[in-house]
Amino acid sequence: MEIALELVTELAKDDNMMWVVGGGEVVSENDSKGIKKPEFSNGWVTVEADNWHFHLGIDTVTGIQFVEAESHEDLISYYVRFSNEKEETLLRSYFPNPYLDENQKRTELQPEKLKAFEDMRERYVGRDGIIFAKRPRQPAK
């Protein structure tokens, strides 16, 4: 999915993103400190930052969603989700939360943070099957 490579590359330009690898029983949350331009070779994209990296088989990505999700009580998160043909989450890239300040404390809406998500969503949703999804808060397990 060529659009997936384009989108991962654009998301990696922002060193304020949080990358969450996996979506099942084990996930890895990684900040973007020192993130480098992704490299692509033999069907794999490698995303690397100062103290982590991951490899994503780009052909396994069959779905991409821009997501607005209720989480952590009344907080809303904004991210891009990459999934496979079984609808399993492979990767999520979270935008800086517009309701949290630089110390991760709740604050009034910071429209400039929300604008980053909205601008990218406007450019990508509708291209090659990319959709926008609103997700309600998931019940605790």
N, CA, C and O atoms as a MOPAC input file, in Angstrom:
PM7 MOZYME 1SCF
protein

 N      0.85300 1    -1.17000 1     0.00000 1
 C      0.00000 1     0.00000 1     0.00000 1
 C      0.90300 1     1.23900 1     0.00000 1
 O      1.42500 1     1.64100 1     1.04000 1
 N      1.07300 1     1.82200 1    -1.15900 1
 C      1.97400 1     2.95800 1    -1.33900 1
 C      1.61100 1     4.15000 1    -0.45700 1
 O      2.49300 1     4.84500 1     0.04600 1
 N      0.32500 1     4.38300 1    -0.27200 1
 C     -0.12000 1     5.51100 1     0.55400 1
 C      0.35400 1     5.34100 1     2.00300 1
 O      0.61000 1     6.33000 1     2.69000 1
 N      0.46900 1     4.09800 1     2.46700 1
 C      0.93100 1     3.84700 1     3.83500 1
 C      2.36300 1     4.34000 1     4.00900 1
 O      2.68800 1     4.95000 1     5.02800 1
 N      3.20900 1     4.08500 1     3.03900 1
 C      4.59600 1     4.54900 1     3.10500 1
 C      4.64900 1     6.07200 1     3.10100 1
 O      5.40600 1     6.67200 1     3.86500 1
 N      3.85600 1     6.69100 1     2.25200 1
 C      3.78900 1     8.15600 1     2.20000 1
 C      3.35900 1     8.72300 1     3.55300 1
 O      3.95000 1     9.68700 1     4.04200 1
 N      2.34400 1     8.13300 1     4.14900 1
 C      1.80800 1     8.64000 1     5.41100 1
 C      2.78000 1     8.41400 1     6.57000 1
 O      2.96700 1     9.31400 1     7.39000 1
 N      3.39400 1     7.25000 1     6.65800 1
 C      4.38100 1     7.00000 1     7.71100 1
 C      5.51900 1     8.01100 1     7.59600 1
 O      5.99300 1     8.54100 1     8.60100 1
 N      5.95000 1     8.27100 1     6.37400 1
 C      7.03400 1     9.23000 1     6.15300 1
 C      6.63300 1    10.62400 1     6.61100 1
 O      7.43000 1    11.32400 1     7.23600 1
 N      5.40300 1    11.03500 1     6.30700 1
 C      4.95500 1    12.35800 1     6.74700 1
 C      4.80200 1    12.42600 1     8.26600 1
 O      5.18500 1    13.42600 1     8.87400 1
 N      4.25300 1    11.38900 1     8.88400 1
 C      4.09400 1    11.37700 1    10.33500 1
 C      5.44800 1    11.44700 1    11.04300 1
 O      5.56300 1    12.05500 1    12.10700 1
 N      6.45700 1    10.83500 1    10.46100 1
 C      7.78400 1    10.80800 1    11.07400 1
 C      8.48400 1    12.16700 1    11.02000 1
 O      9.52100 1    12.34500 1    11.66000 1
 N      7.95000 1    13.11200 1    10.28400 1
 C      8.53500 1    14.45800 1    10.23500 1
 C      8.26900 1    15.24000 1    11.51600 1
 O      8.94500 1    16.23000 1    11.79300 1
 N      7.28000 1    14.79700 1    12.30100 1
 C      6.89500 1    15.49800 1    13.51900 1
 C      7.49800 1    14.78300 1    14.72600 1
 O      7.10700 1    13.65900 1    15.04100 1
 N      8.43800 1    15.42400 1    15.39400 1
 C      9.08300 1    14.77700 1    16.52700 1
 C      8.26900 1    14.88100 1    17.82500 1
 O      8.79100 1    14.62700 1    18.91000 1
 N      7.00900 1    15.24900 1    17.70800 1
 C      6.10800 1    15.27400 1    18.86300 1
 C      5.12200 1    14.10600 1    18.86200 1
 O      4.28200 1    14.00500 1    19.75600 1
 N      5.21700 1    13.23300 1    17.87400 1
 C      4.29100 1    12.11000 1    17.78200 1
 C      4.67900 1    11.01400 1    18.77100 1
 O      5.83700 1    10.90100 1    19.17500 1
 N      3.68300 1    10.20900 1    19.15200 1
 C      3.90100 1     9.01000 1    19.95900 1
 C      3.56700 1     7.83000 1    19.05700 1
 O      2.48000 1     7.76800 1    18.48300 1
 N      4.49400 1     6.90300 1    18.93500 1
 C      4.31300 1     5.72900 1    18.08700 1
 C      4.00300 1     4.52200 1    18.96400 1
 O      4.76500 1     4.19800 1    19.87500 1
 N      2.88900 1     3.86100 1    18.68900 1
 C      2.49600 1     2.67400 1    19.43400 1
 C      2.52100 1     1.50200 1    18.46700 1
 O      1.73300 1     1.43100 1    17.52300 1
 N      3.44700 1     0.58500 1    18.72700 1
 C      3.65000 1    -0.57100 1    17.85900 1
 C      2.88400 1    -1.74300 1    18.43700 1
 O      3.04000 1    -2.08000 1    19.61100 1
 N      2.05200 1    -2.36400 1    17.60900 1
 C      1.24600 1    -3.49100 1    18.04100 1
 C     -0.12000 1    -3.02800 1    18.51400 1
 O     -0.38400 1    -1.83100 1    18.61900 1
 N     -0.97200 1    -3.98200 1    18.79400 1
 C     -2.30500 1    -3.62100 1    19.23000 1
 C     -2.98600 1    -4.75800 1    19.95200 1
 O     -4.16600 1    -4.67200 1    20.29100 1
 N     -2.24900 1    -5.81700 1    20.18800 1
 C     -2.84100 1    -6.97700 1    20.84300 1
 C     -2.45300 1    -7.05900 1    22.29500 1
 O     -2.62900 1    -6.10400 1    23.05200 1
 N     -1.92800 1    -8.19000 1    22.68000 1
 C     -1.57500 1    -8.45000 1    24.07100 1
 C     -0.34900 1    -7.66500 1    24.52600 1
 O     -0.18300 1    -7.41200 1    25.71900 1
 N      0.50600 1    -7.28000 1    23.58700 1
 C      1.70500 1    -6.51900 1    23.92200 1
 C      1.82000 1    -5.34300 1    22.96200 1
 O      1.69600 1    -5.51400 1    21.74900 1
 N      2.05400 1    -4.15700 1    23.49700 1
 C      2.28200 1    -2.97900 1    22.66900 1
 C      3.52400 1    -2.25500 1    23.19200 1
 O      3.90900 1    -2.40800 1    24.35100 1
 N      4.12300 1    -1.48200 1    22.33200 1
 C      5.28600 1    -0.68500 1    22.71500 1
 C      4.99100 1     0.77200 1    22.39700 1
 O      4.69000 1     1.11400 1    21.25300 1
 N      5.07700 1     1.63600 1    23.41400 1
 C      4.83700 1     3.07000 1    23.23200 1
 C      6.18900 1     3.77600 1    23.14500 1
 O      7.05300 1     3.59400 1    24.00300 1
 N      6.35900 1     4.57900 1    22.10000 1
 C      7.64900 1     5.19900 1    21.83100 1
 C      7.48000 1     6.65900 1    21.45600 1
 O      6.66100 1     6.99400 1    20.60000 1
 N      8.26500 1     7.54500 1    22.10500 1
 C      8.20300 1     8.94800 1    21.70600 1
 C      9.09200 1     9.14900 1    20.47100 1
 O      9.81400 1     8.24000 1    20.06100 1
 N      9.03000 1    10.32400 1    19.90000 1
 C      9.71400 1    10.58000 1    18.63600 1
 C     11.04800 1    11.30200 1    18.79100 1
 O     11.57300 1    11.84300 1    17.81700 1
 N     11.59500 1    11.31800 1    19.98800 1
 C     12.86400 1    12.01600 1    20.20300 1
 C     13.93700 1    11.44100 1    19.27200 1
 O     14.24100 1    10.24900 1    19.31000 1
 N     14.48900 1    12.30300 1    18.45200 1
 C     15.54900 1    11.89000 1    17.53800 1
 C     15.08200 1    11.06900 1    16.35700 1
 O     15.87700 1    10.34400 1    15.75800 1
 N     13.80300 1    11.16700 1    16.00600 1
 C     13.29100 1    10.35600 1    14.90100 1
 C     13.96600 1    10.74700 1    13.58900 1
 O     14.24400 1    11.91900 1    13.33300 1
 N     14.21800 1     9.74200 1    12.77700 1
 C     14.89200 1     9.92900 1    11.49600 1
 C     13.90600 1     9.69200 1    10.35100 1
 O     12.82100 1     9.14900 1    10.55500 1
 N     14.29000 1    10.09700 1     9.17100 1
 C     13.46000 1     9.83100 1     7.99900 1
 C     13.37600 1     8.31400 1     7.80400 1
 O     14.40300 1     7.63600 1     7.78800 1
 N     12.16200 1     7.78200 1     7.65600 1
 C     12.01900 1     6.33400 1     7.45500 1
 C     12.77100 1     5.86400 1     6.20300 1
 O     12.89500 1     6.58800 1     5.21500 1
 N     13.25800 1     4.64500 1     6.28100 1
 C     13.93600 1     4.02600 1     5.14400 1
 C     13.06600 1     2.88900 1     4.63500 1
 O     12.41300 1     2.19400 1     5.41400 1
 N     13.06600 1     2.70600 1     3.31400 1
 C     12.24100 1     1.67100 1     2.69200 1
 C     13.13300 1     0.76400 1     1.85500 1
 O     13.91500 1     1.23500 1     1.03000 1
 N     13.00600 1    -0.55000 1     2.07700 1
 C     13.79900 1    -1.50800 1     1.32100 1
 C     13.09700 1    -2.86100 1     1.30900 1
 O     12.65100 1    -3.34300 1     2.35000 1
 N     13.00200 1    -3.46600 1     0.14100 1
 C     12.45600 1    -4.82000 1    -0.01400 1
 C     11.10500 1    -5.01100 1     0.66100 1
 O     10.85900 1    -6.04900 1     1.27600 1
 N     10.22600 1    -4.01400 1     0.55100 1
 C      8.87400 1    -4.13800 1     1.09300 1
 C      8.73900 1    -3.76600 1     2.55600 1
 O      7.64300 1    -3.84900 1     3.11200 1
 N      9.82500 1    -3.35900 1     3.19100 1
 C      9.80700 1    -3.02400 1     4.61000 1
 C     10.16400 1    -1.56000 1     4.80600 1
 O     11.09200 1    -1.05200 1     4.17500 1
 N      9.42500 1    -0.87900 1     5.68500 1
 C      9.78200 1     0.47400 1     6.09100 1
 C     10.34700 1     0.37600 1     7.50600 1
 O      9.77400 1    -0.28600 1     8.37200 1
 N     11.47000 1     1.03900 1     7.72500 1
 C     12.09900 1     1.08700 1     9.03800 1
 C     11.96500 1     2.50000 1     9.58000 1
 O     12.38300 1     3.46900 1     8.94600 1
 N     11.37400 1     2.60000 1    10.76600 1
 C     11.25200 1     3.87900 1    11.45500 1
 C     12.15700 1     3.78200 1    12.67700 1
 O     12.06000 1     2.84700 1    13.47200 1
 N     13.05000 1     4.78000 1    12.80900 1
 C     14.04900 1     4.73700 1    13.87700 1
 C     14.12800 1     6.08700 1    14.58400 1
 O     14.06900 1     7.14200 1    13.95300 1
 N     14.26100 1     6.02900 1    15.90000 1
 C     14.47900 1     7.23000 1    16.72100 1
 C     15.69900 1     6.96900 1    17.60300 1
 O     16.42000 1     5.99200 1    17.40000 1
 N     15.92600 1     7.84100 1    18.57600 1
 C     17.12900 1     7.72500 1    19.40000 1
 C     17.29700 1     6.36100 1    20.06800 1
 O     18.38600 1     5.79000 1    20.03400 1
 N     16.24300 1     5.83800 1    20.66900 1
 C     16.41800 1     4.60100 1    21.44600 1
 C     15.44100 1     3.48900 1    21.08100 1
 O     15.18200 1     2.61100 1    21.90400 1
 N     14.90200 1     3.50600 1    19.88800 1
 C     14.00500 1     2.45000 1    19.43700 1
 C     13.93800 1     2.45600 1    17.91400 1
 O     14.34600 1     3.42000 1    17.26600 1
 N     13.42600 1     1.38600 1    17.36500 1
 C     13.09500 1     1.32900 1    15.94000 1
 C     12.09500 1     0.19000 1    15.73600 1
 O     11.94600 1    -0.68800 1    16.58700 1
 N     11.42100 1     0.22700 1    14.59800 1
 C     10.56000 1    -0.88900 1    14.22300 1
 C     10.60800 1    -1.05000 1    12.71100 1
 O     10.98400 1    -0.13600 1    11.97700 1
 N     10.21800 1    -2.23300 1    12.26900 1
 C     10.11900 1    -2.55600 1    10.84900 1
 C      8.66200 1    -2.90200 1    10.58000 1
 O      8.04700 1    -3.65300 1    11.33700 1
 N      8.12200 1    -2.36600 1     9.52200 1
 C      6.73600 1    -2.63000 1     9.14200 1
 C      6.71000 1    -3.13200 1     7.71100 1
 O      7.17000 1    -2.45300 1     6.79300 1
 N      6.16500 1    -4.33400 1     7.52800 1
 C      5.96500 1    -4.86200 1     6.17600 1
 C      4.85100 1    -4.05000 1     5.53100 1
 O      3.67400 1    -4.25100 1     5.83300 1
 N      5.22000 1    -3.14400 1     4.65300 1
 C      4.26900 1    -2.17300 1     4.11400 1
 C      3.12400 1    -2.85700 1     3.36400 1
 O      2.01300 1    -2.32800 1     3.32900 1
 N      3.37700 1    -4.02400 1     2.76500 1
 C      2.31900 1    -4.73400 1     2.03700 1
 C      1.29600 1    -5.38000 1     2.96500 1
 O      0.23500 1    -5.80600 1     2.50800 1
 N      1.60000 1    -5.45900 1     4.26900 1
 C      0.62800 1    -6.02300 1     5.20800 1
 C     -0.41100 1    -4.99100 1     5.62900 1
 O     -1.44100 1    -5.33800 1     6.20600 1
 N     -0.13500 1    -3.71200 1     5.33800 1
 C     -1.08500 1    -2.65100 1     5.68200 1
 C     -2.20800 1    -2.65000 1     4.65300 1
 O     -1.98400 1    -2.37600 1     3.47400 1
 N     -3.42500 1    -2.96100 1     5.11600 1
 C     -4.57900 1    -2.97200 1     4.21100 1
 C     -5.62200 1    -1.93400 1     4.59900 1
 O     -6.58000 1    -1.70400 1     3.86000 1
 N     -5.43500 1    -1.30500 1     5.76500 1
 C     -6.38700 1    -0.29000 1     6.20500 1
 C     -5.68900 1     0.82100 1     6.95500 1
 O     -4.74000 1     0.58800 1     7.70300 1
 N     -6.17500 1     2.04300 1     6.74200 1
 C     -5.65900 1     3.20400 1     7.46500 1
 C     -6.85600 1     4.03900 1     7.90400 1
 O     -7.77100 1     4.31100 1     7.12700 1
 N     -6.82000 1     4.43600 1     9.17300 1
 C     -7.88600 1     5.26800 1     9.73000 1
 C     -7.27900 1     6.46500 1    10.44800 1
 O     -6.27500 1     6.33600 1    11.14800 1
 N     -7.88400 1     7.60900 1    10.27400 1
 C     -7.64300 1     8.75400 1    11.15100 1
 C     -8.69400 1     8.62900 1    12.23700 1
 O     -9.88600 1     8.55700 1    11.93900 1
 N     -8.27000 1     8.60200 1    13.49000 1
 C     -9.17500 1     8.26200 1    14.59100 1
 C     -9.23200 1     9.37100 1    15.63400 1
 O     -8.21700 1     9.94200 1    16.03200 1
 N    -10.45700 1     9.64900 1    16.05800 1
 C    -10.73400 1    10.48100 1    17.22100 1
 C    -11.36200 1     9.53900 1    18.23200 1
 O    -12.44500 1     9.00400 1    17.99600 1
 N    -10.68800 1     9.33100 1    19.36100 1
 C    -11.14500 1     8.31100 1    20.30700 1
 C    -11.24500 1     8.85600 1    21.72100 1
 O    -10.35200 1     9.55600 1    22.19900 1
 N    -12.35200 1     8.52100 1    22.38500 1
 C    -12.50500 1     8.84100 1    23.79800 1
 C    -11.60300 1     7.90000 1    24.58300 1
 O    -11.55800 1     6.69800 1    24.32000 1
 N    -10.87800 1     8.47200 1    25.56000 1
 C     -9.98300 1     7.64000 1    26.36000 1
 C     -9.72800 1     8.30800 1    27.69700 1
 O     -9.96400 1     9.50600 1    27.85500 1
 N     -9.24700 1     7.53300 1    28.66300 1
 C     -8.83800 1     8.07200 1    29.96700 1
 C     -9.86400 1     9.05500 1    30.51800 1
 O     -9.61500 1    10.26000 1    30.56500 1
 N    -10.99200 1     8.55000 1    30.92600 1
 C    -12.10300 1     9.34200 1    31.43000 1
 C    -12.67800 1    10.20100 1    30.31300 1
 O    -13.28500 1     9.66200 1    29.38800 1
 N    -12.50700 1    11.51800 1    30.36600 1
 C    -13.12400 1    12.37900 1    29.36400 1
 C    -12.12400 1    12.93100 1    28.34700 1
 O    -12.44400 1    13.87300 1    27.62200 1
 N    -10.95600 1    12.37800 1    28.28200 1
 C     -9.92800 1    12.83700 1    27.34900 1
 C    -10.19300 1    12.26600 1    25.95500 1
 O    -10.73800 1    11.17100 1    25.81800 1
 N     -9.80700 1    13.00700 1    24.93900 1
 C     -9.94600 1    12.54900 1    23.55400 1
 C     -8.55600 1    12.45700 1    22.95200 1
 O     -7.74700 1    13.37300 1    23.10000 1
 N     -8.27600 1    11.34700 1    22.26900 1
 C     -6.99600 1    11.13800 1    21.59800 1
 C     -7.19600 1    11.19600 1    20.09200 1
 O     -8.27200 1    10.88900 1    19.57800 1
 N     -6.12600 1    11.60000 1    19.38900 1
 C     -6.16200 1    11.72500 1    17.93600 1
 C     -4.96100 1    10.97800 1    17.37500 1
 O     -3.82100 1    11.24500 1    17.75400 1
 N     -5.22400 1    10.04000 1    16.46900 1
 C     -4.12700 1     9.24000 1    15.93500 1
 C     -4.46000 1     8.67700 1    14.56100 1
 O     -5.59500 1     8.74100 1    14.08800 1
 N     -3.41900 1     8.12100 1    13.93900 1
 C     -3.57600 1     7.39800 1    12.68400 1
 C     -3.32100 1     5.92900 1    13.00300 1
 O     -2.32600 1     5.58700 1    13.64200 1
 N     -4.22000 1     5.07200 1    12.55500 1
 C     -4.13400 1     3.62900 1    12.81800 1
 C     -3.89100 1     2.89400 1    11.50500 1
 O     -4.57900 1     3.12300 1    10.51100 1
 N     -2.90200 1     2.00800 1    11.52100 1
 C     -2.59400 1     1.15300 1    10.38100 1
 C     -2.97200 1    -0.26500 1    10.77400 1
 O     -2.57900 1    -0.73500 1    11.84100 1
 N     -3.73500 1    -0.95800 1     9.92000 1
 C     -4.19200 1    -2.30800 1    10.25100 1
 C     -3.93800 1    -3.27000 1     9.09800 1
 O     -3.64600 1    -2.86100 1     7.97500 1
 N     -4.05800 1    -4.57400 1     9.40800 1
 C     -3.86900 1    -5.60500 1     8.38800 1
 C     -5.21800 1    -6.12400 1     7.90200 1
 O     -6.26700 1    -5.59900 1     8.27500 1
 N     -5.17800 1    -7.15200 1     7.07100 1
 C     -6.42100 1    -7.67200 1     6.46900 1
 C     -7.37600 1    -8.27900 1     7.48800 1
 O     -8.56400 1    -8.42300 1     7.20100 1
 N     -6.88700 1    -8.63600 1     8.66800 1
 C     -7.75200 1    -9.16400 1     9.73800 1
 C     -8.26900 1    -8.04600 1    10.63500 1
 O     -8.90900 1    -8.31500 1    11.65200 1
 N     -7.99700 1    -6.78300 1    10.26600 1
 C     -8.37100 1    -5.60100 1    11.04800 1
 C     -7.60900 1    -5.50900 1    12.36400 1
 O     -8.04900 1    -4.82300 1    13.28600 1
 N     -6.46800 1    -6.19400 1    12.46100 1
 C     -5.62500 1    -6.10900 1    13.64500 1
 C     -4.76300 1    -4.85200 1    13.53600 1
 O     -4.26800 1    -4.51400 1    12.46100 1
 N     -4.59600 1    -4.17300 1    14.65800 1
 C     -3.77700 1    -2.96900 1    14.67800 1
 C     -2.31100 1    -3.34700 1    14.58100 1
 O     -1.80700 1    -4.14900 1    15.36700 1
 N     -1.63400 1    -2.75600 1    13.60300 1
 C     -0.19300 1    -2.94300 1    13.45200 1
 C      0.56500 1    -1.80000 1    14.11700 1
 O      1.58900 1    -2.00600 1    14.76800 1
 N      0.04000 1    -0.59400 1    13.93700 1
 C      0.75600 1     0.60400 1    14.33900 1
 C     -0.23300 1     1.73800 1    14.53400 1
 O     -1.20700 1     1.86100 1    13.79200 1
 N      0.02300 1     2.56700 1    15.54200 1
 C     -0.72500 1     3.80800 1    15.72100 1
 C      0.27800 1     4.93500 1    15.92700 1
 O      1.30100 1     4.75800 1    16.59000 1
 N     -0.02200 1     6.08200 1    15.35800 1
 C      0.81600 1     7.26400 1    15.54900 1
 C     -0.08500 1     8.35500 1    16.12400 1
 O     -0.98300 1     8.86100 1    15.45200 1
 N      0.18000 1     8.70500 1    17.39000 1
 C     -0.64600 1     9.66200 1    18.12500 1
 C     -0.13100 1    11.08200 1    17.95700 1
 O      1.06600 1    11.34000 1    18.07800 1
 N     -1.04000 1    11.98900 1    17.67900 1
 C     -0.72600 1    13.41100 1    17.62700 1
 C     -0.66300 1    13.94300 1    19.04900 1
 O     -1.31000 1    13.39100 1    19.93900 1
 N      0.10800 1    15.01000 1    19.28400 1
 C      0.10900 1    15.61400 1    20.61900 1
 C     -1.32600 1    15.95300 1    21.03400 1
 O     -2.08800 1    16.52700 1    20.25600 1
 N     -1.67600 1    15.59400 1    22.24900 1
 C     -3.05800 1    15.77000 1    22.68700 1
 C     -3.35800 1    17.25200 1    22.90900 1
 O     -2.65200 1    17.91800 1    23.66600 1
 N     -4.40100 1    17.77300 1    22.25600 1
 C     -4.72400 1    19.19300 1    22.39300 1
 C     -5.30500 1    19.57700 1    23.75200 1
 O     -5.50700 1    20.75700 1    24.03800 1
 N     -5.57300 1    18.57100 1    24.58500 1
 C     -6.10900 1    18.84500 1    25.91600 1
 C     -5.06500 1    18.63600 1    27.01500 1
 O     -5.40300 1    18.65300 1    28.19900 1
 N     -3.79500 1    18.43800 1    26.62900 1
 C     -2.71200 1    18.28000 1    27.58700 1
 C     -1.62300 1    19.30200 1    27.30700 1
 O     -1.30200 1    19.58600 1    26.15300 1
 N     -1.05700 1    19.85300 1    28.38000 1
 C      0.02800 1    20.81300 1    28.19100 1
 C      1.35900 1    20.07600 1    28.02200 1
 O      1.38000 1    18.84800 1    27.94200 1
 N      2.46600 1    20.81600 1    27.96800 1
 C      3.78400 1    20.21600 1    27.74800 1
 C      4.22400 1    19.30400 1    28.89100 1
 O      5.15800 1    18.52000 1    28.72700 1
 N      3.56300 1    19.39700 1    30.04700 1
 C      3.85300 1    18.52000 1    31.18200 1
 C      2.82000 1    17.40100 1    31.32600 1
 O      2.76200 1    16.73300 1    32.35800 1
 N      2.01100 1    17.20300 1    30.29200 1
 C      0.97400 1    16.17400 1    30.26100 1
 C     -0.11300 1    16.39400 1    31.30800 1
 O     -0.72600 1    15.44100 1    31.78800 1
 N     -0.34500 1    17.65100 1    31.65400 1
 C     -1.42200 1    18.02600 1    32.58400 1
 C     -2.59200 1    18.54500 1    31.76200 1
 O     -2.40500 1    19.19400 1    30.73300 1
 N     -3.79400 1    18.25300 1    32.22900 1
 C     -4.98800 1    18.70600 1    31.50900 1
 C     -5.04000 1    20.22600 1    31.43400 1
 O     -4.67000 1    20.93400 1    32.37100 1
 N     -5.51100 1    20.70000 1    30.28700 1
 C     -5.60900 1    22.12900 1    30.05200 1
 C     -6.76400 1    22.39400 1    29.08600 1
 O     -7.39300 1    21.46800 1    28.57400 1
 N     -7.02200 1    23.66000 1    28.85400 1
 C     -8.02000 1    24.04800 1    27.86100 1
 C     -7.57200 1    23.56500 1    26.48400 1
 O     -6.38900 1    23.30900 1    26.26000 1
 N     -8.52000 1    23.44300 1    25.57600 1
 C     -8.20600 1    23.04200 1    24.20500 1
 C     -7.13700 1    23.96400 1    23.62300 1
 O     -7.24800 1    25.18800 1    23.70600 1
 N     -6.11200 1    23.37100 1    23.03900 1
 C     -5.06100 1    24.09200 1    22.32700 1
 C     -5.29700 1    23.86700 1    20.83400 1
 O     -4.84900 1    22.86500 1    20.27700 1
 N     -5.99800 1    24.79400 1    20.19200 1
 C     -6.42600 1    24.57800 1    18.81000 1
 C     -5.29800 1    24.27900 1    17.82900 1
 O     -5.51300 1    23.56300 1    16.85100 1
 N     -4.09800 1    24.81200 1    18.07000 1
 C     -2.99600 1    24.57700 1    17.14300 1
 C     -2.58200 1    23.10100 1    17.11500 1
 O     -2.14000 1    22.60300 1    16.08000 1
 N     -2.72300 1    22.39900 1    18.24900 1
 C     -2.41500 1    20.96900 1    18.27400 1
 C     -3.48100 1    20.17900 1    17.51900 1
 O     -3.16200 1    19.25000 1    16.77700 1
 N     -4.72800 1    20.54400 1    17.70400 1
 C     -5.81100 1    19.86300 1    17.00200 1
 C     -5.72500 1    20.11800 1    15.50300 1
 O     -6.05000 1    19.23800 1    14.70700 1
 N     -5.29600 1    21.29500 1    15.11400 1
 C     -5.18200 1    21.65900 1    13.69600 1
 C     -4.22000 1    20.73300 1    12.95300 1
 O     -4.46600 1    20.39800 1    11.79400 1
 N     -3.13800 1    20.31800 1    13.59400 1
 C     -2.18500 1    19.40300 1    12.94300 1
 C     -2.88400 1    18.11700 1    12.51700 1
 O     -2.68800 1    17.64500 1    11.39700 1
 N     -3.70400 1    17.54300 1    13.41000 1
 C     -4.45900 1    16.33500 1    13.08600 1
 C     -5.47300 1    16.61900 1    11.98500 1
 O     -5.56000 1    15.87800 1    11.00600 1
 N     -6.24200 1    17.69900 1    12.14800 1
 C     -7.29900 1    18.01600 1    11.18800 1
 C     -6.74800 1    18.29200 1     9.79500 1
 O     -7.33600 1    17.86400 1     8.80200 1
 N     -5.62400 1    19.00100 1     9.71000 1
 C     -5.02900 1    19.29800 1     8.40100 1
 C     -4.58400 1    18.02800 1     7.69200 1
 O     -4.83500 1    17.85800 1     6.49900 1
 N     -3.92700 1    17.13800 1     8.42100 1
 C     -3.46900 1    15.89400 1     7.80200 1
 C     -4.65600 1    15.01600 1     7.43700 1
 O     -4.66500 1    14.38800 1     6.37800 1
 N     -5.65200 1    14.97000 1     8.30600 1
 C     -6.86100 1    14.18300 1     8.01900 1
 C     -7.51100 1    14.67000 1     6.72500 1
 O     -7.93100 1    13.86100 1     5.89800 1
 N     -7.59400 1    15.98900 1     6.55000 1
 C     -8.19500 1    16.55300 1     5.34000 1
 C     -7.44400 1    16.14300 1     4.08200 1
 O     -8.05500 1    15.92000 1     3.03600 1
 N     -6.13100 1    16.04600 1     4.17800 1
 C     -5.31600 1    15.68500 1     3.00800 1
 C     -5.39900 1    14.20600 1     2.65500 1
 O     -5.23300 1    13.84000 1     1.49100 1
 N     -5.65400 1    13.34800 1     3.64900 1
 C     -5.56900 1    11.90300 1     3.40400 1
 C     -6.89900 1    11.16200 1     3.35400 1
 O     -7.04500 1    10.22500 1     2.56900 1
 N     -7.87200 1    11.55600 1     4.17300 1
 C     -9.13500 1    10.80600 1     4.19500 1
 C     -9.78300 1    10.85800 1     2.81500 1
 O     -9.90800 1    11.91900 1     2.20400 1
 N    -10.18900 1     9.68300 1     2.34400 1
 C    -10.79200 1     9.56800 1     1.01900 1
 C     -9.81200 1     9.06700 1    -0.02900 1
 O    -10.22300 1     8.61400 1    -1.09700 1
 N     -8.53700 1     9.14400 1     0.26100 1
 C     -7.51600 1     8.63400 1    -0.66600 1
 C     -7.28000 1     7.15400 1    -0.40100 1
 O     -7.04500 1     6.76100 1     0.74200 1
 N     -7.33800 1     6.35100 1    -1.41600 1
 C     -7.00900 1     4.92300 1    -1.32400 1
 C     -7.66600 1     4.21600 1    -0.14400 1
 O     -7.05000 1     3.36900 1     0.50200 1
 N     -8.90800 1     4.56500 1     0.13000 1
 C     -9.66800 1     3.87500 1     1.16900 1
 C     -9.42100 1     4.35100 1     2.58800 1
 O     -9.94100 1     3.75000 1     3.52800 1
 N     -8.64300 1     5.40900 1     2.77700 1
 C     -8.40300 1     5.92700 1     4.12200 1
 C     -9.68700 1     6.56400 1     4.64200 1
 O    -10.34100 1     7.33200 1     3.93700 1
 N    -10.04100 1     6.23300 1     5.89100 1
 C    -11.29200 1     6.71800 1     6.47300 1
 C    -11.03700 1     7.48300 1     7.77100 1
 O     -9.94400 1     7.43800 1     8.33500 1
 N    -12.06700 1     8.18100 1     8.22500 1
 C    -12.08100 1     8.85200 1     9.52000 1
 C    -13.04100 1     8.08700 1    10.41400 1
 O    -14.15000 1     7.75300 1     9.99600 1
 N    -12.61800 1     7.80400 1    11.65200 1
 C    -13.46300 1     7.06200 1    12.58000 1
 C    -13.48100 1     7.75600 1    13.93700 1
 O    -12.45100 1     8.21400 1    14.43300 1
 N    -14.67200 1     7.82300 1    14.52300 1
 C    -14.81500 1     8.28800 1    15.90800 1
 C    -15.07600 1     7.06400 1    16.74000 1
 O    -15.96200 1     6.26700 1    16.43300 1
 N    -14.29700 1     6.91200 1    17.80400 1
 C    -14.43000 1     5.73100 1    18.64700 1
 C    -14.83900 1     6.12700 1    20.05400 1
 O    -14.22000 1     6.99700 1    20.66600 1
 N    -15.88100 1     5.49000 1    20.56500 1
 C    -16.25900 1     5.73400 1    21.96300 1
 C    -15.26000 1     5.06000 1    22.89300 1
 O    -14.48800 1     4.19800 1    22.47600 1
 N    -15.28600 1     5.45900 1    24.13600 1
 C    -14.39700 1     4.87900 1    25.13700 1
 C    -14.68600 1     3.39300 1    25.26000 1
 O    -15.84400 1     2.97700 1    25.30500 1
 N    -13.62600 1     2.59400 1    25.31500 1
 C    -13.75300 1     1.14000 1    25.46500 1
 C    -13.92100 1     0.80200 1    26.94500 1
 O    -13.22800 1     1.37300 1    27.78700 1
 N    -14.81900 1    -0.10700 1    27.27200 1
 C    -14.97800 1    -0.48600 1    28.67400 1
 C    -13.70600 1    -1.16200 1    29.20000 1
 O    -12.98600 1    -1.81500 1    28.44400 1
 N    -13.43900 1    -1.00400 1    30.49100 1
 C    -12.26500 1    -1.63000 1    31.10700 1
 C    -12.40600 1    -3.12900 1    31.06600 1
 O    -13.50400 1    -3.66600 1    31.20900 1
 N    -11.27600 1    -3.81200 1    30.86900 1
 C    -11.29700 1    -5.27500 1    30.80500 1
 C    -11.11800 1    -5.87700 1    32.16700 1
 O    -11.10900 1    -7.10100 1    32.30500 1

